[in-house]
Amino acid sequence: MEKFKIILVFFLLNLILIPNFCYSQNFSESDIKKLSIKINRQIKGVYLGNGIKGRGCISFGRKLIYQYDVQNNWQPSRNMKNEIISNFKKSGNAKPFFLNGIDIDFYYYKGNSILKEVSIKSVELSTYNFQLGEYLNIKNHPKAKGVNLEIKAPLGWEVKDGNRPNIVKMFVNDGNSYSISIKNNVTFYSKKQIKEMFKDEKFLKEFVQEASNFLKTPNILNQSIVTIDNYPAIQFKVKGKMEITGVKLSVIIKSWMVFYEDKIVLFQSMGIDNNEFIALEQIYTQITNSIIFPDQYN
């Protein structure tokens, strides 16, 4: 079992995918306070049209509060919140608020009374499409090693071949990635044998710990045994720091490792440790849930 574990860990360490990240880190509350002061100077006393004049901007924790004065005949539209969100997305201003976890409130005053309040959570400013496309079959791919596997790629993501020996396919979008990798295992293992091996909690704990050692100060967030189209698999999520050409990054990785007969199939998602990965984790799970190993049904 120890030899088996070492080979698996070596496989994982040699398949870690390092995409071209957008170097984004969460603003601190102090940063948000400074931003509110800057915005306050920009909008205070400025007429914005439609009977609206900027009153100012303040911050409260991780929230920015925009304040406006309106004329007596001003009336809010029925779909005001959706219109504001749509305008933020179209202008390209939504993503920084989403990535940095900054909520936004809009207060519209008539005199000293608030006529209308609109509250928008940062997650509502996500611009991601969570739909999957048609099935992709990798059976005839030269790196598939004979594994017959079908999987759905997210709509709008680039699908390309991996740039390392065992990486079959990659789904890439704006520095975020989901990869499929396949390597020969030491021998053939039945589903029953793998399930028995997975009952050894010490083995699983040590495996995940060793698989995370390529990160500086790794923090294992969770690990569990799951089933992917009837095959037992280890699912684990870890975050830590990496250094790429002198740039230190806080990254988060969620992986699913399937023990498929005499092969090891690794499905791995990776991105910067911020709100973007939290949102995209939903689509990574959808991709993994779409996986089919057709040969078992013949």
C-alpha positions as a Markdown table, in Angstrom:
| # | Residue | x | y | z |
|---|---|---|---|---|
| 1 | Met | 0.0 | 0.0 | 0.0 |
| 2 | Glu | 2.9 | 2.4 | 0.8 |
| 3 | Lys | 4.3 | 1.9 | -2.7 |
| 4 | Phe | 0.9 | 2.5 | -4.2 |
| 5 | Lys | 0.6 | 5.7 | -2.3 |
| 6 | Ile | 4.0 | 7.0 | -3.3 |
| 7 | Ile | 3.2 | 6.5 | -7.0 |
| 8 | Leu | -0.1 | 8.3 | -6.7 |
| 9 | Val | 1.4 | 11.2 | -5.0 |
| 10 | Phe | 4.2 | 11.4 | -7.5 |
| 11 | Phe | 1.6 | 11.4 | -10.3 |
| 12 | Leu | -0.3 | 14.2 | -8.7 |
| 13 | Leu | 2.7 | 16.4 | -8.0 |
| 14 | Asn | 3.8 | 16.1 | -11.7 |
| 15 | Leu | 0.4 | 17.2 | -13.0 |
| 16 | Ile | -0.2 | 20.4 | -11.1 |
| 17 | Leu | -1.4 | 22.9 | -13.6 |
| 18 | Ile | -0.2 | 26.5 | -13.3 |
| 19 | Pro | -2.5 | 28.7 | -15.5 |
| 20 | Asn | -1.9 | 32.4 | -16.2 |
| 21 | Phe | -3.6 | 33.8 | -13.2 |
| 22 | Cys | -5.1 | 37.2 | -12.7 |
| 23 | Tyr | -3.3 | 38.3 | -9.6 |
| 24 | Ser | -6.3 | 39.3 | -7.5 |
| 25 | Gln | -6.4 | 39.5 | -3.8 |
| 26 | Asn | -9.3 | 40.6 | -1.6 |
| 27 | Phe | -9.4 | 44.3 | -0.5 |
| 28 | Ser | -9.2 | 44.7 | 3.2 |
| 29 | Glu | -11.9 | 46.8 | 5.0 |
| 30 | Ser | -9.3 | 49.6 | 5.2 |
| 31 | Asp | -8.9 | 49.5 | 1.4 |
| 32 | Ile | -12.7 | 49.6 | 1.0 |
| 33 | Lys | -12.8 | 52.6 | 3.3 |
| 34 | Lys | -10.2 | 54.4 | 1.1 |
| 35 | Leu | -12.2 | 53.5 | -2.0 |
| 36 | Ser | -15.3 | 55.0 | -0.5 |
| 37 | Ile | -13.5 | 58.3 | 0.2 |
| 38 | Lys | -12.3 | 58.4 | -3.4 |
| 39 | Ile | -15.8 | 57.7 | -4.8 |
| 40 | Asn | -17.3 | 60.2 | -2.4 |
| 41 | Arg | -15.2 | 63.0 | -3.9 |
| 42 | Gln | -16.2 | 61.9 | -7.4 |
| 43 | Ile | -19.9 | 61.8 | -7.0 |
| 44 | Lys | -20.7 | 64.4 | -4.3 |
| 45 | Gly | -22.8 | 67.2 | -5.8 |
| 46 | Val | -22.7 | 65.8 | -9.3 |
| 47 | Tyr | -25.9 | 65.7 | -11.3 |
| 48 | Leu | -26.4 | 62.3 | -12.9 |
| 49 | Gly | -29.5 | 62.9 | -14.9 |
| 50 | Asn | -33.1 | 61.7 | -14.4 |
| 51 | Gly | -33.5 | 64.0 | -11.4 |
| 52 | Ile | -30.6 | 62.3 | -9.4 |
| 53 | Lys | -27.7 | 64.1 | -7.7 |
| 54 | Gly | -24.8 | 62.4 | -5.9 |
| 55 | Arg | -24.9 | 62.9 | -2.1 |
| 56 | Gly | -21.8 | 60.9 | -1.4 |
| 57 | Cys | -20.4 | 57.5 | -0.6 |
| 58 | Ile | -19.5 | 55.8 | 2.7 |
| 59 | Ser | -18.3 | 52.3 | 3.7 |
| 60 | Phe | -19.5 | 49.9 | 6.4 |
| 61 | Gly | -17.3 | 46.8 | 6.8 |
| 62 | Arg | -17.2 | 45.2 | 3.3 |
| 63 | Lys | -20.0 | 47.3 | 2.0 |
| 64 | Leu | -20.0 | 50.4 | -0.1 |
| 65 | Ile | -23.1 | 52.7 | 0.3 |
| 66 | Tyr | -23.8 | 55.1 | -2.5 |
| 67 | Gln | -26.1 | 57.9 | -1.6 |
| 68 | Tyr | -28.2 | 60.1 | -3.9 |
| 69 | Asp | -30.7 | 63.0 | -3.6 |
| 70 | Val | -33.7 | 62.8 | -5.9 |
| 71 | Gln | -36.2 | 65.4 | -7.0 |
| 72 | Asn | -39.8 | 65.4 | -5.7 |
| 73 | Asn | -41.2 | 63.9 | -8.9 |
| 74 | Trp | -38.6 | 61.1 | -9.1 |
| 75 | Gln | -40.0 | 57.5 | -9.0 |
| 76 | Pro | -37.9 | 54.3 | -8.9 |
| 77 | Ser | -38.4 | 51.7 | -11.7 |
| 78 | Arg | -40.0 | 48.4 | -10.9 |
| 79 | Asn | -36.9 | 46.4 | -11.9 |
| 80 | Met | -34.3 | 48.9 | -10.5 |
| 81 | Lys | -32.1 | 46.3 | -8.9 |
| 82 | Asn | -31.8 | 44.2 | -12.0 |
| 83 | Glu | -31.2 | 47.3 | -14.1 |
| 84 | Ile | -28.3 | 48.3 | -11.8 |
| 85 | Ile | -26.7 | 44.9 | -11.9 |
| 86 | Ser | -27.1 | 44.7 | -15.7 |
| 87 | Asn | -25.4 | 48.2 | -16.0 |
| 88 | Phe | -22.6 | 47.1 | -13.7 |
| 89 | Lys | -21.9 | 44.0 | -15.8 |
| 90 | Lys | -22.1 | 45.8 | -19.2 |
| 91 | Ser | -19.7 | 48.5 | -18.0 |
| 92 | Gly | -17.2 | 45.9 | -16.7 |
| 93 | Asn | -17.5 | 47.2 | -13.2 |
| 94 | Ala | -19.1 | 44.2 | -11.7 |
| 95 | Lys | -16.1 | 41.8 | -11.6 |
| 96 | Pro | -13.9 | 43.8 | -9.2 |
| 97 | Phe | -16.8 | 44.0 | -6.6 |
| 98 | Phe | -17.5 | 40.2 | -7.1 |
| 99 | Leu | -13.9 | 39.1 | -6.8 |
| 100 | Asn | -13.1 | 41.2 | -3.8 |
| 101 | Gly | -16.4 | 40.4 | -1.9 |
| 102 | Ile | -17.7 | 43.9 | -1.8 |
| 103 | Asp | -21.4 | 44.4 | -1.3 |
| 104 | Ile | -23.1 | 47.6 | -2.6 |
| 105 | Asp | -26.1 | 49.5 | -1.3 |
| 106 | Phe | -27.8 | 52.4 | -3.1 |
| 107 | Tyr | -29.8 | 55.0 | -1.0 |
| 108 | Tyr | -32.1 | 57.5 | -2.7 |
| 109 | Tyr | -33.1 | 60.4 | -0.5 |
| 110 | Lys | -36.0 | 62.8 | -0.8 |
| 111 | Gly | -35.1 | 65.4 | 1.7 |
| 112 | Asn | -34.0 | 63.6 | 4.9 |
| 113 | Ser | -36.0 | 60.5 | 4.2 |
| 114 | Ile | -34.9 | 57.4 | 2.2 |
| 115 | Leu | -37.3 | 56.9 | -0.7 |
| 116 | Lys | -35.6 | 53.8 | -2.1 |
| 117 | Glu | -32.9 | 51.4 | -1.0 |
| 118 | Val | -31.3 | 48.8 | -3.3 |
| 119 | Ser | -29.0 | 46.2 | -1.8 |
| 120 | Ile | -26.7 | 44.0 | -4.0 |
| 121 | Lys | -24.6 | 41.2 | -2.7 |
| 122 | Ser | -21.2 | 40.7 | -4.3 |
| 123 | Val | -22.1 | 37.2 | -5.5 |
| 124 | Glu | -25.0 | 38.7 | -7.6 |
| 125 | Leu | -22.4 | 40.5 | -9.7 |
| 126 | Ser | -20.9 | 37.3 | -11.0 |
| 127 | Thr | -20.7 | 37.3 | -14.8 |
| 128 | Tyr | -20.1 | 33.5 | -15.2 |
| 129 | Asn | -22.2 | 31.1 | -17.3 |
| 130 | Phe | -22.8 | 27.9 | -15.5 |
| 131 | Gln | -24.1 | 25.9 | -18.4 |
| 132 | Leu | -22.3 | 22.9 | -19.9 |
| 133 | Gly | -22.0 | 22.0 | -23.6 |
| 134 | Glu | -22.1 | 18.7 | -25.4 |
| 135 | Tyr | -20.2 | 15.6 | -24.4 |
| 136 | Leu | -16.6 | 15.3 | -25.3 |
| 137 | Asn | -15.1 | 11.8 | -25.8 |
| 138 | Ile | -11.4 | 11.3 | -25.2 |
| 139 | Lys | -11.1 | 7.6 | -26.0 |
| 140 | Asn | -9.0 | 8.1 | -29.2 |
| 141 | His | -6.8 | 10.8 | -27.7 |
| 142 | Pro | -3.1 | 9.7 | -27.8 |
| 143 | Lys | -2.7 | 10.6 | -24.0 |
| 144 | Ala | -5.9 | 8.8 | -22.9 |
| 145 | Lys | -4.1 | 5.4 | -22.6 |
| 146 | Gly | -7.2 | 3.6 | -23.8 |
| 147 | Val | -9.6 | 5.1 | -21.2 |
| 148 | Asn | -13.0 | 5.6 | -22.7 |
| 149 | Leu | -14.3 | 8.7 | -20.9 |
| 150 | Glu | -17.0 | 11.2 | -21.8 |
| 151 | Ile | -17.2 | 14.6 | -20.1 |
| 152 | Lys | -19.0 | 18.0 | -20.7 |
| 153 | Ala | -17.0 | 21.2 | -21.0 |
| 154 | Pro | -18.5 | 24.5 | -19.8 |
| 155 | Leu | -20.0 | 26.8 | -22.5 |
| 156 | Gly | -17.6 | 29.6 | -23.5 |
| 157 | Trp | -14.5 | 28.0 | -22.1 |
| 158 | Glu | -11.5 | 27.2 | -24.3 |
| 159 | Val | -11.0 | 23.4 | -24.7 |
| 160 | Lys | -7.4 | 22.5 | -25.5 |
| 161 | Asp | -4.9 | 19.7 | -25.2 |
| 162 | Gly | -2.6 | 19.6 | -22.2 |
| 163 | Asn | 1.0 | 20.8 | -22.4 |
| 164 | Arg | 2.4 | 18.0 | -20.2 |
| 165 | Pro | 2.8 | 14.3 | -20.9 |
| 166 | Asn | -0.2 | 13.0 | -19.0 |
| 167 | Ile | -2.6 | 15.9 | -19.3 |
| 168 | Val | -5.3 | 14.9 | -21.8 |
| 169 | Lys | -7.5 | 18.0 | -21.9 |
| 170 | Met | -7.9 | 21.4 | -20.3 |
| 171 | Phe | -10.9 | 23.7 | -20.0 |
| 172 | Val | -9.6 | 27.2 | -19.5 |
| 173 | Asn | -11.3 | 30.5 | -18.8 |
| 174 | Asp | -9.6 | 33.8 | -17.7 |
| 175 | Gly | -6.8 | 32.1 | -15.7 |
| 176 | Asn | -9.1 | 29.4 | -14.2 |
| 177 | Ser | -8.7 | 25.8 | -15.3 |
| 178 | Tyr | -10.1 | 22.3 | -15.1 |
| 179 | Ser | -7.8 | 19.5 | -16.4 |
| 180 | Ile | -8.1 | 15.8 | -17.2 |
| 181 | Ser | -5.0 | 13.7 | -16.6 |
| 182 | Ile | -4.4 | 9.9 | -17.0 |
| 183 | Lys | -1.5 | 7.8 | -15.9 |
| 184 | Asn | -0.9 | 4.0 | -15.7 |
| 185 | Asn | -1.3 | 2.6 | -12.2 |
| 186 | Val | 1.0 | -0.1 | -10.7 |
| 187 | Thr | -1.5 | -2.9 | -11.4 |
| 188 | Phe | -5.1 | -3.6 | -12.0 |
| 189 | Tyr | -7.5 | -2.8 | -9.1 |
| 190 | Ser | -11.1 | -3.8 | -9.0 |
| 191 | Lys | -13.7 | -1.5 | -7.6 |
| 192 | Lys | -14.0 | -3.8 | -4.5 |
| 193 | Gln | -10.2 | -3.6 | -3.9 |
| 194 | Ile | -10.2 | 0.2 | -4.1 |
| 195 | Lys | -13.2 | 0.5 | -1.8 |
| 196 | Glu | -11.4 | -1.7 | 0.8 |
| 197 | Met | -8.2 | 0.5 | 0.5 |
| 198 | Phe | -10.3 | 3.6 | 1.0 |
| 199 | Lys | -11.5 | 2.3 | 4.4 |
| 200 | Asp | -8.0 | 3.0 | 5.7 |
| 201 | Glu | -8.4 | 6.5 | 7.1 |
| 202 | Lys | -4.7 | 6.8 | 7.9 |
| 203 | Phe | -3.8 | 6.0 | 4.3 |
| 204 | Leu | -6.2 | 8.7 | 3.0 |
| 205 | Lys | -5.0 | 11.3 | 5.4 |
| 206 | Glu | -1.4 | 10.8 | 4.6 |
| 207 | Phe | -2.1 | 10.6 | 0.9 |
| 208 | Val | -3.8 | 14.0 | 0.8 |
| 209 | Gln | -1.2 | 15.6 | 3.0 |
| 210 | Glu | 1.7 | 14.4 | 0.8 |
| 211 | Ala | -0.2 | 15.4 | -2.3 |
| 212 | Ser | -0.5 | 19.0 | -0.9 |
| 213 | Asn | 3.2 | 19.4 | 0.0 |
| 214 | Phe | 4.0 | 21.2 | -3.2 |
| 215 | Leu | 2.2 | 24.2 | -1.7 |
| 216 | Lys | 3.7 | 26.4 | 1.0 |
| 217 | Thr | 1.7 | 26.3 | 4.2 |
| 218 | Pro | -0.9 | 24.0 | 2.7 |
| 219 | Asn | -4.3 | 24.0 | 4.4 |
| 220 | Ile | -6.5 | 20.9 | 3.6 |
| 221 | Leu | -10.0 | 22.2 | 3.6 |
| 222 | Asn | -11.8 | 18.9 | 3.2 |
| 223 | Gln | -11.4 | 15.4 | 1.9 |
| 224 | Ser | -13.9 | 12.6 | 1.3 |
| 225 | Ile | -14.6 | 9.4 | -0.6 |
| 226 | Val | -17.1 | 9.8 | -3.5 |
| 227 | Thr | -18.3 | 7.8 | -6.4 |
| 228 | Ile | -17.9 | 9.1 | -10.0 |
| 229 | Asp | -20.1 | 7.0 | -12.4 |
| 230 | Asn | -19.8 | 3.9 | -10.2 |
| 231 | Tyr | -16.0 | 4.3 | -9.6 |
| 232 | Pro | -14.6 | 5.1 | -6.2 |
| 233 | Ala | -12.6 | 8.3 | -6.0 |
| 234 | Ile | -10.9 | 10.6 | -3.5 |
| 235 | Gln | -12.2 | 14.2 | -3.5 |
| 236 | Phe | -10.2 | 16.8 | -1.7 |
| 237 | Lys | -9.7 | 20.6 | -1.6 |
| 238 | Val | -6.6 | 22.4 | -0.5 |
| 239 | Lys | -5.3 | 25.9 | -0.5 |
| 240 | Gly | -1.9 | 27.4 | 0.1 |
| 241 | Lys | 0.8 | 29.6 | -1.5 |
| 242 | Met | 2.8 | 29.1 | -4.6 |
| 243 | Glu | 5.6 | 31.1 | -6.1 |
| 244 | Ile | 5.7 | 31.5 | -9.9 |
| 245 | Thr | 8.7 | 33.4 | -11.4 |
| 246 | Gly | 9.0 | 35.4 | -8.2 |
| 247 | Val | 5.3 | 36.2 | -7.7 |
| 248 | Lys | 3.7 | 34.7 | -4.6 |
| 249 | Leu | 0.1 | 33.6 | -5.1 |
| 250 | Ser | -2.6 | 32.2 | -2.8 |
| 251 | Val | -4.2 | 29.4 | -4.7 |
| 252 | Ile | -7.0 | 26.9 | -4.2 |
| 253 | Ile | -7.3 | 23.5 | -5.8 |
| 254 | Lys | -10.1 | 21.0 | -5.8 |
| 255 | Ser | -9.4 | 17.5 | -7.2 |
| 256 | Trp | -11.1 | 14.2 | -7.9 |
| 257 | Met | -8.9 | 11.2 | -8.3 |
| 258 | Val | -10.6 | 8.1 | -9.8 |
| 259 | Phe | -9.0 | 4.7 | -9.6 |
| 260 | Tyr | -10.1 | 3.2 | -12.9 |
| 261 | Glu | -8.9 | -0.4 | -13.3 |
| 262 | Asp | -5.2 | -0.2 | -14.1 |
| 263 | Lys | -5.3 | 3.6 | -14.6 |
| 264 | Ile | -5.4 | 6.7 | -12.4 |
| 265 | Val | -7.6 | 9.5 | -13.7 |
| 266 | Leu | -7.2 | 12.9 | -12.1 |
| 267 | Phe | -9.8 | 15.7 | -12.6 |
| 268 | Gln | -8.3 | 18.9 | -11.1 |
| 269 | Ser | -9.7 | 22.5 | -10.8 |
| 270 | Met | -7.4 | 25.4 | -9.9 |
| 271 | Gly | -7.6 | 29.1 | -9.4 |
| 272 | Ile | -6.7 | 32.1 | -7.2 |
| 273 | Asp | -8.1 | 31.8 | -3.6 |
| 274 | Asn | -10.8 | 34.4 | -3.9 |
| 275 | Asn | -14.6 | 34.7 | -4.5 |
| 276 | Glu | -14.0 | 33.7 | -8.1 |
| 277 | Phe | -13.1 | 30.1 | -7.2 |
| 278 | Ile | -16.0 | 29.9 | -4.7 |
| 279 | Ala | -18.4 | 30.8 | -7.6 |
| 280 | Leu | -16.7 | 28.5 | -10.1 |
| 281 | Glu | -16.7 | 25.6 | -7.7 |
| 282 | Gln | -20.3 | 25.1 | -8.7 |
| 283 | Ile | -19.4 | 24.5 | -12.4 |
| 284 | Tyr | -16.4 | 22.4 | -11.5 |
| 285 | Thr | -18.7 | 20.1 | -9.6 |
| 286 | Gln | -21.2 | 20.1 | -12.6 |
| 287 | Ile | -18.3 | 19.1 | -14.9 |
| 288 | Thr | -17.3 | 16.2 | -12.6 |
| 289 | Asn | -20.9 | 15.0 | -12.2 |
| 290 | Ser | -21.2 | 14.8 | -16.0 |
| 291 | Ile | -18.4 | 12.2 | -16.3 |
| 292 | Ile | -19.3 | 8.9 | -17.9 |
| 293 | Phe | -17.2 | 5.7 | -18.3 |
| 294 | Pro | -19.2 | 4.0 | -21.0 |
| 295 | Asp | -17.3 | 0.7 | -21.2 |
| 296 | Gln | -18.8 | -0.5 | -17.9 |
| 297 | Tyr | -22.2 | -0.5 | -19.5 |
| 298 | Asn | -21.3 | -2.8 | -22.4 |
